[in-house]
Amino acid sequence: MSDNSVYFIDTAALNQISQEKSALLVDVRQPDEFAGGTVPGAVNIPLGDLDMSSLIDQTDDMDRDIVFICAVGQRSFGAANAALPHLDCKVMTLKGGLQAWARDGFVIQK
């Protein structure tokens, strides 16, 4: 299992991670929010629909870490904490969420 710590990453770190495709990017917002745009490469799994066995498979099979994303960082932090005991990888959340991502000038993929 993980080391029991959720890591907060900034937008620059997420940009590097997304370009390297070194982590599974999970946007936990609702589908209508996700449709408005997200970090390039992120998949939408609403917070209420998180399936731990699927996340385990996706991170273990590809030997990847995971980054949870939401609008401001609150839902993603909750998702990261819920997933942490189940995953054997680095569990991260985007500090400030998509608001910080957009504010810092990074591309929003629609």
CORWO-V115717 format. One record per residue. N is the residue number from 0. RES is the residue in one small letter. SS is DSSP state (2 for helix, 1 for strand, 0 for the rest). Layout:
# CORWO-V115717
n->N res->RES ss->SS
n->N res->RES ss->SS
This chain:
# CORWO-V115717
n->0 res->m ss->0
n->1 res->s ss->0
n->2 res->d ss->0
n->3 res->n ss->0
n->4 res->s ss->0
n->5 res->v ss->1
n->6 res->y ss->1
n->7 res->f ss->1
n->8 res->i ss->1
n->9 res->d ss->0
n->10 res->t ss->2
n->11 res->a ss->2
n->12 res->a ss->2
n->13 res->l ss->2
n->14 res->n ss->2
n->15 res->q ss->2
n->16 res->i ss->2
n->17 res->s ss->2
n->18 res->q ss->2
n->19 res->e ss->2
n->20 res->k ss->0
n->21 res->s ss->0
n->22 res->a ss->1
n->23 res->l ss->1
n->24 res->l ss->1
n->25 res->v ss->1
n->26 res->d ss->1
n->27 res->v ss->0
n->28 res->r ss->0
n->29 res->q ss->0
n->30 res->p ss->2
n->31 res->d ss->2
n->32 res->e ss->2
n->33 res->f ss->2
n->34 res->a ss->2
n->35 res->g ss->0
n->36 res->g ss->0
n->37 res->t ss->1
n->38 res->v ss->1
n->39 res->p ss->0
n->40 res->g ss->0
n->41 res->a ss->0
n->42 res->v ss->1
n->43 res->n ss->1
n->44 res->i ss->0
n->45 res->p ss->0
n->46 res->l ss->2
n->47 res->g ss->2
n->48 res->d ss->2
n->49 res->l ss->0
n->50 res->d ss->0
n->51 res->m ss->2
n->52 res->s ss->2
n->53 res->s ss->2
n->54 res->l ss->2
n->55 res->i ss->2
n->56 res->d ss->2
n->57 res->q ss->2
n->58 res->t ss->2
n->59 res->d ss->2
n->60 res->d ss->2
n->61 res->m ss->0
n->62 res->d ss->0
n->63 res->r ss->0
n->64 res->d ss->1
n->65 res->i ss->1
n->66 res->v ss->1
n->67 res->f ss->1
n->68 res->i ss->1
n->69 res->c ss->0
n->70 res->a ss->0
n->71 res->v ss->0
n->72 res->g ss->0
n->73 res->q ss->2
n->74 res->r ss->2
n->75 res->s ss->2
n->76 res->f ss->2
n->77 res->g ss->2
n->78 res->a ss->2
n->79 res->a ss->2
n->80 res->n ss->2
n->81 res->a ss->2
n->82 res->a ss->2
n->83 res->l ss->2
n->84 res->p ss->0
n->85 res->h ss->0
n->86 res->l ss->0
n->87 res->d ss->0
n->88 res->c ss->0
n->89 res->k ss->0
n->90 res->v ss->1
n->91 res->m ss->1
n->92 res->t ss->1
n->93 res->l ss->1
n->94 res->k ss->0
n->95 res->g ss->0
n->96 res->g ss->2
n->97 res->l ss->2
n->98 res->q ss->2
n->99 res->a ss->2
n->100 res->w ss->2
n->101 res->a ss->2
n->102 res->r ss->2
n->103 res->d ss->0
n->104 res->g ss->0
n->105 res->f ss->0
n->106 res->v ss->0
n->107 res->i ss->1
n->108 res->q ss->1
n->109 res->k ss->0
